[in-house]
Amino acid sequence: MPAQTVEIKASAGAIPCHFFPQTRPRPAVIVYMDAFGIRPTLLQMAERLASNGYTVLLPDLYYRAAPQLPFNPATAFQDPAEKERLTAARQDVNNASVMRDSAAFLDFLSAHADSKNKNVGTVGYCMGGAFALSAAGTFPDKITAAACFHGARLATDQPDSPHLLAPRMKAHIYVGIAGLDAHFTPEEQSRLESALVSAHVPHTIEVYSEAQHGFAIADHPVYKREAAEHHWQQLLKLFAENL
């Protein structure tokens, strides 16, 4: 299922996106990228999701920076020049800016006959996990299912932490945590779960034991095939039941 390249106008400029349409009206899903940006592996994941009957939008969240060559997950943090380039690209990517962009994503999807904007899903990986959850709290009347895999900064002490939006969430939430992940501590997990329980948000938090941060993405050095396939089962189940 080939992707279309589209640009979505937002307050900060035109956002390049990969769009996977369907031939008939289907539920829509926004995929929030990880820190390494849009590259063949993420396109393959978006295409796999679309092949299961969803209209899929994969936006380039680094559009505020100069056009970026793809980052290599195996070397981006080891090569000083690449690490500097990655830091610069991420500078203006945060919950507030991405939620402003997400309003434009939802408007785009609602304008297309092949997507049903009544029920929209989100899924995010690594840094994108926080955005997927934040969207559920920012657009509670549109997002009915949200998934996060090996996410980071989900329940911090910052005022824009996604867990603070739990009282606004109406979506079913799934959080897949890497069992070996320095980016998401047990304290944060407890804080996130407490927020979801207190707000009566339907949710599942699952720990992928022995998996490391990045386990679901095939070009990541710590990719774990068995865990990644389980992630697909859980993601498709979430969307099938709630979109």
MOFEN-V427674 format. One record per backbone hydrogen bond with DSSP energy under -1.0 kcal/mol. NH is the residue of the N-H (numbers start at 1). CO is the residue of the C=O. E is the energy in kcal/mol with one decimal. If there is no record, write none. Layout:
nh: {NH/NH}
co: {CO/CO}
e: {E/E}
//
This chain:
nh: {4/6/8/10/13/15/17/18/19/20/26/29/30/31/32/37/43/44/45/46/47/48/49/50/51/52/53/55/56/57/58/60/63/65/71/75/76/78/79/83/84/85/86/87/88/89/90/93/98/99/100/101/102/103/105/106/107/108/109/110/111/112/115/116/120/121/122/123/124/125/126/128/129/132/133/134/135/136/137/138/139/142/143/144/145/146/147/148/149/150/152/161/163/164/165/166/168/169/172/173/174/175/176/177/179/180/184/189/190/191/192/193/194/195/196/197/198/199/200/201/204/206/208/209/211/213/215/217/220/223/224/228/229/230/231/232/233/234/235/236/237/238/239/240/241/242/243}
co: {19/17/15/13/10/8/6/58/4/56/114/55/121/57/123/34/39/40/41/42/43/44/45/46/47/49/50/27/20/29/18/16/60/62/36/72/72/75/75/79/80/81/82/83/84/85/86/90/94/95/96/97/98/99/101/102/103/104/105/106/107/109/112/26/142/28/145/30/147/32/149/125/126/128/129/130/131/132/133/134/135/139/139/120/120/172/122/174/124/176/126/158/154/161/162/163/165/166/144/202/146/204/148/206/208/211/181/185/186/187/188/189/190/191/192/193/194/195/197/196/173/175/177/207/208/180/212/214/217/220/215/224/225/226/227/228/229/230/231/232/233/234/235/236/237/238/239}
e: {-3.3/-2.4/-2.3/-2.4/-1.4/-2.9/-2.9/-2.5/-3.1/-3.2/-2.2/-2.7/-2.5/-2.8/-3.1/-1.6/-2.1/-2.4/-1.8/-2.6/-2.4/-2.2/-2.1/-2.4/-2.3/-1.2/-2.1/-2.5/-1.9/-2.5/-3.0/-2.6/-1.1/-1.3/-1.5/-1.5/-2.6/-1.1/-2.5/-2.9/-2.2/-2.1/-2.7/-2.4/-2.1/-2.0/-1.9/-1.8/-2.7/-2.0/-1.7/-1.9/-2.4/-1.4/-1.9/-2.5/-1.9/-2.4/-2.4/-2.3/-1.1/-1.3/-1.6/-2.0/-2.1/-2.7/-2.0/-2.1/-1.8/-1.6/-2.1/-2.6/-1.6/-2.1/-1.9/-2.5/-2.4/-1.1/-1.3/-2.1/-2.6/-1.9/-2.5/-2.1/-1.0/-2.5/-2.3/-2.2/-2.4/-2.7/-1.1/-1.7/-1.5/-1.6/-2.0/-1.4/-2.0/-1.2/-2.0/-2.5/-2.4/-2.8/-3.2/-3.2/-2.4/-2.7/-1.1/-2.2/-2.4/-2.2/-2.8/-2.7/-2.3/-2.0/-2.3/-2.6/-2.7/-1.7/-1.4/-2.7/-2.0/-2.8/-3.7/-1.2/-1.8/-1.0/-1.8/-1.5/-1.9/-2.1/-2.1/-2.8/-2.6/-1.8/-2.2/-1.8/-2.0/-2.4/-2.6/-2.6/-1.8/-2.3/-2.2/-2.5/-1.9/-1.0/-2.3}
//
